[in-house]
Amino acid sequence: MSTAPRLTALDALHRSLGATMTDFAGWDMPLRYASERDEHNAVRTRAGLFDLSHMGEITVTGPEAAAFLSYALVGNIATVGNGRARYTMIVQEDGGIVDDLIVYRLGETEYMVVANAGNAQIVLDALTERVGGFDAEVRDDRDAYALLAVQGPESPAIMKAVTDADLDGLKYYAGLPGTVAGVPALIARTGYTGEDGFELFVAPEHAEQLWRTLTDAGQAHGLIPCGLSCRDTLRLEAGMPLYGHELTTALTPFDAGLGRVVKFEKEGDFVGRGALKAAAERAESAPPRKLVGLIAEGRRVPRAGFPVVADGKVIGEVTSGAPSPTLGKPIAMAYVDAAFAAPGTEGVGVDIRGTHEPYEVVALPFYKRQK
């Protein structure tokens, strides 16, 4: 028996705005409001407002919270400063990626782990299982937060109109408590679009008030509501991985080209250490496949799972693909055999329903904002 999707605190508001809704990871979420291209371009040139309340927040507290998280995750959480955040991963004993996460340090002994919506329960269960033996507590806080994001070059100006928090002092991958539009919030600066922007963690009952105030403040700056569809093309252009596409339990962080997040030098053991050490050595000596960017020479759009080909042989697989509004061409991320991974490698194509369409191999990301 299928269960009805969960609704965010902004569900009625999305519908009143005419959003096309979709079931995403068990949540009813806005896919788009009008034109995906217009929403994408608004974030690249002005600003977009997102509801990300489907993300999973897990709070970890206690005297040994940092030691526990350093054991449970691949990163060194003990070195995260107060008010800072870190991108990291949680893996299985065999090194397979369970999820990629952002960990915020909220206080001396308090951390918030933010998991992807589809993996939130799996991550919660894994942390609960791994906390035994540590003086720390794992708490499911998914219902305690709504999450809004303002992304795009105009986002600092919009935010400054609704908060007196020190936004100029808020570095990338940091978070600080503040008041936004009269609402208590954790203001973070991470983002998943390739643009500058802010994420606002607030109590669900304050979400609608905050959305409306941000919409009013953003009107003069060209801010529009944005759905999940343009979020996907924005992150694809920025070369950011999506769990279930570029990241899976069949891959280690080293297979995904993200070995830098694994900190072998940290104190004590951590889950997956032995398997990851072996994966690191394999990646250094003879990496099987590498994640690359592909830009179409034609107009046909590659999709996840399509074979990448060269010399009549399959050399890889597309993990994500879409038309790029910024480049004006179809683009894709794909894992390809190391021999074909160098930018400019000739003779590479994508098998799109039996036709081998030519693609240019490029380094990621496709798009990088001007600082």
C-alpha positions, 0 to 999 in steps of 0.5 A: 500500500503506497503512503501519501506524500508528505507536505511541507508547511508551504504546500498550500502557498505553492498551489496558490502560485500555480506550481506543478507539484511532484512526488520527490523522495516521499514529499509533494514538492514544486517542480516548477511554477511556470518556465523552468528556463526562466527560473534557471536564468533568474537564479543565474542573473538575479535571484530565486526562492526555493522551498527545501523543507524536504531535507532531513535535519538530525541534531547531535548533542553531547560531550562526545558529539564531535568524536562520535561524528568523526567516527560515524562520518568520513570527515574530521568533524572535530576541526569544524569551528563554531558557526561553520559547516562542512561537506562530508559523507557517511559510508558503509563498512565497504566504503560505499556512499550512503549519503553526502551531508552538510554538518553545521556546528551550532555550539560547543557540543551541538551539531546539525547533520543535513541529509538528502530527503531520500536518505534521511531515515537511512542516515538517521538509522545509521547514526543511531546505530553507531552512537553506542559507546559515545556520550552523545545523543542523536535526535530526529529534527526533521519536523522541527524545521522548514528550509527556505533558500534564496539563491543568486547574485541579488540574494545578499541585497534581498537578505540585507533588506530583511535582516540585521545579521552580519551577512558580510561576515558570514563566510561560505560554508558557515551558519549563524543564528539571527532574525529574518523578517522578524522570524528566528532562523539559522542563516547558512551560506552553502547552496547547491546552484553554483551561485551565492545564496542563503539557506534559512532554517526556521520553525515550520509555522514561520515559513509562510510569513518568511516566504511572503516577506522575502518575495516582497523584498525580492520584487525589485531585484527580480526574485521569482519562486523556483522549483526542483527542476531548475535546481537540478539544471543549476547544480548540473551546470555547477558540476555538483553531484546528486545522490542516486546519480553521481553518488551511490552505495556502489561507489566510494568517495574516491570512485566519485572523485571526492576522496578529498572529503575522507580524512585518514589523518583524524584521530581514532578509527572511523566506519569504512576506514580500511575499505576506503584506504584500499579504494584510495590506493586503487584510485591512485594506481589505476582509476577504473572510471572518472567523472567528466563533463560532456557537452553535446555537438547536436541538440539531443539530450542525454539522460541518466543511464545512457551508454557513453561510447568510443570506437564502437565500444561502451566506455562509460555511462551518463549519470545526469543530463539535461539541456543547459540554459546557460550554455545553450546546449545539452550537457551531461555528467558521466563516469568514463574509462580513465583512458577517455577522461582527458578534456578534449578526448576525441571520438566520444559519443553518447548512445541515444536510442541507437544513434551515437551522438558526438560529445565533447569531453570537458573538465567539471564544472561547466559553469563557475560564477564570477566572484 
